[in-house]
Amino acid sequence: MAKKKDLISVYCVNDGKTYEVERGTDLFGLMKHTGIDSVIDTKTGVRLQVIAALVDNKLKELANHLMMFHQVEFIAYNHADGRRSYLRSLCFVLQKAIRELYPEKLLVIDHSLPSGLYCELHERTRMEDGRPRPYFLRDEELDRIKEKMQEIVAADLPFTKVKLHVDEATEVFRANGQDAKADLQGSIGAFYCNVYYLDGLADSFHGPLVPSTGCLKIFDITGIGDGFCLQPPTMNDFTKVMPMRRQSKIATTLKEYSDWCAIVGIENVATLNRKILSGKAVELINMAESLHERGYAHIADKIFENRASKKIVMLAGPSSSGKTSSSLRIALQCKVLGLNPKVIELDNYFVDREHTPKDENGEYDFESLYAMDLELLNSQLNDLLDGKEVEVPKFDFKQGCRTYVGNKLHLEENDILIMEGIHALNPEMTSAVDDSKIFRVYVSALTSLNLDENNNLSTSDNRLLRRIVRDNRVRGITPENTICRWNSVRRGESKNIFPFQENADILFNSALLFELPMLKYYAEPLLRRISPVSPAYSEAVRLLKFLGYIVALAPDEIAAIPPTSIMREFIGGQTL
């Protein structure tokens, strides 16, 4: 029997009890002690297998050892951190299958899709323009990869973690042909690196994995574009795979940006870090802003080409995508072409607060389509198209009501009306207006830059960092509150924005190659202020770990960001 001094107390959030266990007990041992091996999903009532835990609000593998008093919460796939652990582990199973079937090829997990992760197989040689040379998989080859993954899952092989000196880890990654992974370790100046093993195959993942492959029974892979989509379970029903949603416009935009990054030599965070460390950050800023300028000019050209039939431009995008800056930049490019753009925010058409619909919790649902006065909006748009003058409302957010301040509007021959809002691509928003008279633009920060070959950067994380910085600077909202609200924001996007992306006539990618190094400078000190007892702490820790792989811009380099940049919407100094 263990001596009293060798015992520690552990508080378990799941049952609200405190347990005494031997110092050094791992989380598997605590699970046996508590009898907790699953958690109930409160939405579905389904019992889900425990796959990870939050120890003092930090995500840990179940092999983690407890050495002092801790608070522990066991989590499953219904928790965001549980889903990330599942997906990382599934990527390792995919890597293992590819290594066994195609040892001479390189797996690249490129970017997120609505249905999962977009992956490609690459040859070891590159094309003349510097882009990777893809290996195109046939349907029967995809079936074989899935079968191999199922074999690995059925074998219930354990994932193990080993801490290696960075030089030793780099050698392992070079031997695997993962040069980007090796270069990343060299670019951040770390002494040690966590390396995971699966049946002899080594790899690195920037977060904990599930205990074994047997936890990963639900998945699928489907061919798309030059590669395939790795599909995890749905968020709301663990028994079902994410359905395949083929959004060709989004996929094409991501692919174009990924190819451009490869051509300019910035394919991953390691090459980005080297660029900054070599003193070329300003050159990178200028190049990225020039790409944006070309994009805005291209959109303005399309608006100009359609000016006779399409007098209204509707612009939408998810939170922190840079909608406001984009509408102003597009308007500026339209002026260059001789058009007279007039920019109006659709938020001015909110119904008075007491008429706002409520959600299932009885709270005002300001993101509902029916929080907008659709009848007034459609009536005024049709009047404008008929050559009539209207008085545009101004919504008073403090008082929660619509006001009129004499803002009269009439569309002349060269006038173009640009309206920006989250529902702008939803056809129901303008159901009474002739659709052939509307030009639609979708804006989002579609980053396709990766940490390394098989650890992609989340577009959602990129936008969350933008919002944290802007909310703190402009709206007086703490990083903690921004993080706590983010899941609600994303649910609204999934309902009101993402289903209508493909309705756009043209898409604009507002991501900038230098923005993560810039956001690190602003976001890191804000995230470090979040208390360990905060419900936002685990997310802050995850974001800080992710930012730890990125070299920050210096203040004099940030000063080189032009005043018309989208980034100025978030960090200040914009002159639009």
BAFI-914147 format. One record per residue (C-alpha): x, y, z. Coordinates in steps of 0.1 Angstrom, whole numbers, padded with zeros to 4 digits, always signed. Layout:
N
XYZ;...
***
This chain:
576
+0000+0000+0000;+0013+0034-0009;+0023+0057+0019;+0003+0088+0026;+0030+0111+0014;+0029+0093-0020;-0008+0101-0025;-0021+0131-0043;-0057+0145-0045;-0073+0148-0079;-0107+0165-0085;-0127+0150-0113;-0150+0175-0131;-0171+0147-0146;-0186+0134-0113;-0176+0163-0090;-0156+0140-0067;-0121+0142-0053;-0100+0111-0054;-0067+0101-0038;-0043+0083-0061;-0007+0074-0061;+0017+0101-0073;+0027+0093-0109;-0006+0076-0117;-0015+0082-0154;-0049+0092-0166;-0057+0056-0176;-0052+0047-0139;-0075+0076-0128;-0102+0063-0152;-0101+0029-0135;-0102+0046-0101;-0132+0067-0110;-0150+0041-0132;-0153+0068-0159;-0145+0055-0194;-0172+0074-0213;-0191+0106-0212;-0227+0113-0223;-0233+0138-0251;-0260+0160-0236;-0274+0169-0271;-0280+0133-0283;-0279+0113-0251;-0253+0090-0267;-0225+0077-0245;-0190+0084-0261;-0156+0068-0254;-0132+0090-0234;-0102+0098-0257;-0084+0126-0239;-0085+0148-0208;-0082+0184-0197;-0057+0186-0168;-0059+0220-0152;-0076+0232-0184;-0047+0219-0206;-0053+0191-0231;-0034+0159-0223;-0031+0124-0236;-0045+0097-0214;-0009+0084-0209;-0001+0117-0190;+0011+0112-0154;-0004+0131-0125;+0023+0144-0101;+0005+0169-0078;-0031+0181-0071;-0050+0185-0104;-0084+0191-0118;-0092+0166-0145;-0120+0165-0170;-0123+0135-0192;-0135+0144-0228;-0148+0126-0259;-0155+0135-0295;-0183+0159-0285;-0156+0183-0271;-0137+0205-0296;-0104+0194-0282;-0115+0158-0284;-0124+0163-0321;-0090+0178-0328;-0073+0149-0311;-0093+0124-0331;-0085+0142-0364;-0048+0144-0356;-0047+0107-0348;-0067+0099-0380;-0041+0118-0400;-0014+0096-0385;-0033+0065-0395;-0035+0079-0430;+0002+0086-0430;+0009+0050-0419;-0013+0036-0447;+0004+0058-0473;+0039+0048-0461;+0030+0011-0464;+0014+0014-0498;+0034+0042-0514;+0068+0045-0496;+0083+0066-0524;+0055+0092-0523;+0049+0121-0498;+0016+0127-0481;+0006+0164-0478;-0024+0174-0458;-0030+0207-0474;-0060+0226-0461;-0095+0223-0445;-0126+0216-0466;-0163+0217-0454;-0162+0179-0453;-0127+0174-0437;-0091+0178-0448;-0079+0180-0484;-0049+0158-0490;-0026+0151-0519;+0002+0126-0527;+0033+0142-0542;+0063+0129-0561;+0097+0136-0546;+0105+0158-0576;+0090+0192-0584;+0077+0208-0616;+0097+0235-0634;+0077+0264-0618;+0086+0251-0583;+0052+0236-0575;+0050+0200-0561;+0044+0173-0587;+0011+0156-0577;+0005+0119-0580;-0030+0113-0591;-0048+0085-0573;-0072+0062-0592;-0105+0052-0575;-0092+0017-0568;-0061+0032-0552;-0083+0053-0528;-0102+0021-0520;-0070+0004-0511;-0059+0033-0489;-0092+0031-0470;-0089-0006-0466;-0053-0003-0452;-0065+0024-0428;-0093+0001-0416;-0067-0027-0411;-0046-0003-0389;-0077+0007-0369;-0087-0029-0364;-0053-0037-0351;-0058-0012-0322;-0022-0001-0323;-0011+0023-0296;+0002+0058-0302;+0033+0066-0281;+0051+0099-0275;+0088+0103-0270;+0107+0136-0263;+0138+0138-0285;+0166+0163-0289;+0157+0185-0318;+0188+0173-0338;+0177+0137-0334;+0141+0145-0343;+0153+0164-0374;+0173+0133-0385;+0141+0112-0381;+0121+0136-0402;+0147+0139-0429;+0148+0101-0431;+0110+0102-0436;+0114+0127-0465;+0096+0153-0444;+0119+0183-0450;+0094+0209-0441;+0089+0193-0407;+0126+0191-0401;+0131+0227-0413;+0103+0239-0389;+0122+0225-0359;+0153+0243-0370;+0135+0276-0375;+0121+0280-0340;+0152+0274-0319;+0138+0247-0297;+0160+0221-0278;+0135+0193-0277;+0106+0180-0298;+0078+0156-0291;+0078+0127-0316;+0049+0103-0319;+0053+0067-0329;+0027+0043-0346;+0040+0008-0351;+0075+0021-0358;+0066+0051-0379;+0076+0084-0364;+0059+0117-0369;+0050+0149-0351;+0017+0165-0343;+0010+0198-0327;-0013+0185-0300;-0022+0152-0282;-0034+0121-0299;-0060+0095-0288;-0047+0064-0270;-0048+0039-0299;-0060+0034-0335;-0090+0014-0322;-0106+0047-0312;-0108+0058-0349;-0134+0036-0364;-0155+0063-0381;-0139+0079-0412;-0140+0079-0450;-0119+0092-0479;-0133+0106-0511;-0115+0117-0543;-0117+0154-0550;-0096+0176-0574;-0060+0165-0576;-0063+0146-0543;-0088+0134-0518;-0108+0145-0487;-0102+0128-0453;-0136+0128-0437;-0140+0125-0399;-0172+0119-0380;-0198+0147-0379;-0198+0171-0350;-0233+0162-0339;-0235+0124-0346;-0203+0105-0339;-0217+0074-0358;-0218+0092-0391;-0191+0105-0414;-0190+0142-0425;-0210+0142-0458;-0191+0151-0489;-0199+0187-0499;-0182+0196-0532;-0177+0234-0532;-0157+0239-0564;-0153+0276-0561;-0138+0275-0526;-0116+0245-0535;-0104+0263-0567;-0096+0295-0547;-0076+0275-0521;-0057+0256-0548;-0048+0288-0566;-0035+0304-0534;-0016+0272-0525;+0001+0271-0559;+0010+0308-0557;+0026+0303-0523;+0046+0274-0538;+0057+0295-0567;+0070+0324-0545;+0087+0299-0522;+0065+0302-0491;+0049+0268-0488;+0049+0264-0450;+0058+0281-0417;+0094+0271-0419;+0100+0289-0452;+0080+0319-0438;+0101+0320-0407;+0133+0319-0428;+0120+0348-0449;+0114+0369-0418;+0147+0359-0400;+0166+0368-0432;+0153+0404-0430;+0129+0401-0459;+0096+0407-0441;+0090+0441-0458;+0095+0425-0492;+0070+0398-0482;+0045+0424-0471;+0048+0443-0503;+0044+0412-0524;+0013+0399-0505;-0004+0433-0506;+0003+0435-0544;-0015+0402-0548;-0045+0416-0529;-0045+0447-0551;-0046+0426-0582;-0075+0406-0567;-0095+0438-0559;-0088+0452-0594;-0100+0419-0609;-0133+0421-0590;-0138+0458-0600;-0131+0448-0637;-0159+0422-0635;-0183+0447-0619;-0174+0472-0646;-0181+0446-0673;-0215+0439-0659;-0224+0475-0650;-0252+0478-0675;-0272+0449-0660;-0259+0445-0624;-0262+0477-0604;-0261+0460-0570;-0231+0443-0555;-0238+0420-0525;-0207+0411-0505;-0206+0385-0477;-0181+0366-0456;-0176+0350-0422;-0165+0369-0391;-0131+0387-0393;-0128+0379-0430;-0122+0416-0438;-0156+0423-0454;-0156+0460-0445;-0121+0467-0458;-0128+0446-0489;-0159+0465-0498;-0140+0498-0494;-0111+0485-0515;-0134+0472-0542;-0151+0506-0542;-0118+0523-0546;-0109+0502-0576;-0143+0508-0591;-0137+0546-0589;-0104+0540-0609;-0126+0526-0637;-0149+0556-0636;-0177+0541-0616;-0193+0558-0586;-0197+0532-0559;-0219+0538-0529;-0213+0515-0499;-0241+0506-0474;-0240+0481-0446;-0269+0457-0445;-0269+0460-0407;-0289+0492-0412;-0319+0471-0422;-0322+0454-0388;-0357+0453-0374;-0363+0471-0341;-0349+0450-0313;-0383+0440-0298;-0391+0424-0332;-0359+0404-0334;-0365+0366-0335;-0352+0346-0305;-0332+0314-0305;-0339+0281-0287;-0326+0297-0254;-0349+0326-0256;-0321+0350-0265;-0323+0375-0293;-0309+0359-0325;-0292+0388-0343;-0277+0365-0368;-0310+0352-0380;-0320+0363-0415;-0353+0374-0401;-0336+0399-0378;-0335+0419-0410;-0364+0439-0424;-0365+0420-0457;-0397+0437-0469;-0381+0472-0466;-0348+0461-0481;-0364+0445-0512;-0387+0474-0516;-0359+0500-0515;-0337+0480-0538;-0364+0477-0564;-0371+0514-0562;-0334+0522-0567;-0333+0499-0598;-0364+0517-0611;-0346+0550-0608;-0364+0562-0577;-0349+0580-0547;-0351+0563-0513;-0341+0573-0478;-0317+0547-0464;-0322+0539-0427;-0296+0541-0400;-0297+0515-0373;-0291+0528-0338;-0274+0499-0320;-0274+0516-0286;-0312+0522-0287;-0320+0491-0307;-0341+0508-0333;-0340+0521-0369;-0337+0558-0374;-0338+0581-0405;-0312+0609-0407;-0319+0622-0442;-0296+0598-0460;-0312+0600-0495;-0300+0577-0522;-0306+0576-0560;-0286+0555-0585;-0273+0575-0615;-0259+0559-0647;-0224+0552-0633;-0235+0545-0598;-0229+0510-0582;-0245+0501-0549;-0222+0479-0527;-0239+0462-0498;-0220+0442-0472;-0234+0418-0446;-0235+0381-0435;-0266+0372-0454;-0257+0389-0487;-0253+0356-0506;-0286+0341-0493;-0311+0343-0522;-0339+0348-0497;-0324+0381-0486;-0333+0396-0520;-0361+0372-0531;-0382+0401-0545;-0354+0415-0566;-0345+0403-0601;-0314+0381-0594;-0299+0389-0628;-0293+0425-0615;-0272+0414-0585;-0234+0407-0586;-0223+0386-0556;-0188+0386-0539;-0176+0362-0512;-0147+0372-0490;-0129+0349-0466;-0094+0344-0452;-0087+0310-0468;-0052+0303-0456;-0035+0273-0472;-0002+0278-0454;+0008+0247-0434;+0031+0242-0404;+0046+0212-0422;+0036+0184-0445;+0008+0170-0424;-0002+0198-0400;-0023+0224-0417;-0033+0258-0403;-0069+0263-0396;-0087+0291-0414;-0110+0294-0384;-0079+0299-0361;-0066+0326-0384;-0099+0345-0382;-0102+0340-0344;-0068+0356-0339;-0078+0385-0361;-0110+0389-0340;-0092+0387-0307;-0069+0415-0317;-0096+0437-0332;-0122+0431-0303;-0096+0441-0277;-0085+0472-0296;-0118+0486-0309;-0147+0470-0290;-0133+0467-0255;-0139+0429-0255;-0114+0408-0237;-0096+0379-0254;-0114+0356-0230;-0148+0368-0240;-0139+0366-0277;-0128+0330-0273;-0159+0320-0253;-0182+0335-0280;-0164+0320-0309;-0183+0286-0310;-0216+0306-0312;-0202+0327-0340;-0191+0296-0359;-0225+0280-0355;-0241+0311-0370;-0216+0310-0399;-0224+0273-0406;-0261+0282-0407;-0261+0315-0424;-0230+0319-0445;-0212+0288-0455;-0242+0271-0472;-0243+0300-0497;-0206+0304-0505;-0211+0289-0540;-0237+0315-0549;-0209+0340-0553;-0200+0352-0588;-0165+0357-0576;-0145+0348-0545;-0117+0369-0528;-0092+0353-0505;-0083+0379-0478;-0055+0358-0463;-0021+0375-0463;+0012+0356-0461;+0026+0379-0434;-0005+0381-0412;+0003+0352-0387;+0037+0367-0379;+0019+0401-0375;-0009+0387-0354;+0015+0368-0332;+0030+0402-0321;-0004+0415-0310;-0022+0383-0299;+0005+0365-0278;+0005+0391-0249;-0033+0391-0249;-0036+0353-0247;-0011+0351-0219;-0034+0373-0197;-0061+0346-0197;-0063+0329-0162;-0058+0292-0159;-0092+0289-0142;-0109+0306-0172;-0131+0285-0195;-0111+0300-0224;-0077+0289-0210;-0074+0256-0228;-0081+0273-0261;-0056+0301-0252;-0029+0274-0245;-0036+0258-0278;-0033+0291-0297;-0001+0300-0279;+0014+0266-0288;+0005+0271-0324;+0019+0307-0324;+0051+0293-0308;+0060+0279-0342;+0059+0313-0359;+0085+0341-0359;+0068+0374-0351;+0072+0406-0371;+0091+0434-0354;+0074+0468-0349;+0093+0485-0377;+0082+0457-0401;+0046+0461-0390;+0049+0498-0397;+0055+0489-0434;+0020+0475-0437;+0002+0500-0459;-0027+0520-0444;-0052+0505-0470;-0043+0469-0459;-0070+0446-0446;-0047+0440-0416;-0052+0477-0406;-0089+0468-0400;-0076+0447-0371;-0045+0465-0358;-0054+0501-0365;-0040+0528-0388;-0064+0523-0417;-0071+0553-0440;-0099+0538-0461;
***
